[in-house]
Amino acid sequence: MTERRVKGTLRPMLDERIRQARDEFDLTDPDHQVSVVALAEALLADGVRTGPVDPESPIEARIAGLLADSRRWLSQQTSPLTIGVVFAMWGEQNRLRPRSTENPHGEDSLATKLRQLDWAMRDTPIDWRVYAVDDGCPHGSAPIAAEIAHAHPLGDRVTVLSLADHLPAPSGPLRHLESPEASRKGGAITLGALRAIDDGADAVVYTDADSSVHLGQLGLLLRPFLREGAEVVLGSRKHPAAVLVKDSARWGIGIKVLRHMQRMVGKAIFSRGILDTQAAFKLYESGALRRILADARIFDFSFDTDWILAALQKGYTIEQVPFAFIDSAAESASIAQGPMTTWESLLFGLVRAVRSRGFATGDAAAMAAVIEEEIDGFRDLERIIDRLPRELADAEETDFGDPEIMSPEALRAWLRTVGTGG
């Protein structure tokens, strides 16, 4: 096929296909999974198009562009590599199974991950394994995942673990975790990561149990790890080239207050331009992660920031990459357990992390004290979420965490007018 024919025949057809792509993505519809990969394959087959899809294109086309970029790079690799992909399961009994009349939010998520990884790594020297870890799920996510894996052609690549089977731990990082009930995702991810490392993984990637992150994008994480030698690669949904579909109306106006507190306490992270700390698409080099986990003590939703702070403390190279994320809110554990209990974990866990990792200085220390002294758990956060101090009324993303916008003491005074801490 000549280049002229690519330009003259295939390119217009591909451009039209991009224009006609879906502008929404249903995680419960298997046809959408097939369609986006088919479009990625078309992009890969194009002899001219190598850059990202235009940001004004439909969502499906933009996701396909990231998938094509990932797959193109993966297909060029020549050196053997082993990757462990870890996710935690709590209340995932519905999303693990396919959609049906009785299970309207089903995503067939484990089988979907296997298909995505198989597509991404096919005919490459990169080996992979999935670690699905039950985080004390009251609905038996572990046996459901094991049943699905047993019936799947790629099921021998799945290790299903239950955190309860490994606690209490007499030694190792999990010795600081009392029970599965004391874990909120972090304990399960830690267990899966440790098993992956013990199994010989060169790097560990962790994601969510749902299908919000298409794992065909794995090459986006691996590229800076292999090319630049980054020990830590963080997926960022705030990158200009990222694709983010999320209902921003989930929070009240007081989310600005929570983000302001979070950014100030976590200044060591956020001042470096690391703004998407909770994205469940991250890679850690195995040796670095083993050293990070050696002194880990945080196993709730804030474990992400603890790991990042540990990486900064130890001087590891951290890179960020854009990726596509489609929110899967209907069965989200953070919604089921209460969004303000999640934020309680994030804020108080961050306070513990900055102190234990040596980053509680200046305004970060002052804001940490405000959080501990003025906020008495998630009930106070529920009082805050629908209120907003005038100092933050016009605050933009870049203003959060700036003490010149609202200082720790000014926030303390405002919290007392709201009636927190009692």
Secondary structure, DSSP 8 states (H G I E B T S, - for coil): --HHHIIIIIHHHHHHHHHTS-S---TT-HHHHHHHHHHHHHHHH-SS--S---TTS-HHHHHHHHHHHHHHHHHT--S-EEEEEEEEESS-TTTTS---SS-TT---HHHHHHHHHHHHHTTSSEEEEEEEEE-S-TT-HHHHHHHHHHHSTTGGGEEEEEGGGG-S-SSSGGGG---GGG-SSHHHHHHHHHHHHHTT-SEEEEE-SSSSS-GGGHHHHHHHHHHS--SEEEEETTSTT-EEE--GGGS-TTHHHHHHHHHHHTHHHHTTT---TT-S-EEEEHHHHHHHHHT----STTHHHHHHHHHHHTT--EEEEE-EEE---TT-HHHHH-HHHHHHHHHHHHHHHHHHTT---HHHHHHHHHHHHH--SHHHHHHHTT---GGGTT--GGGTT-TTTS-HHHHHHHHHHHTTT-
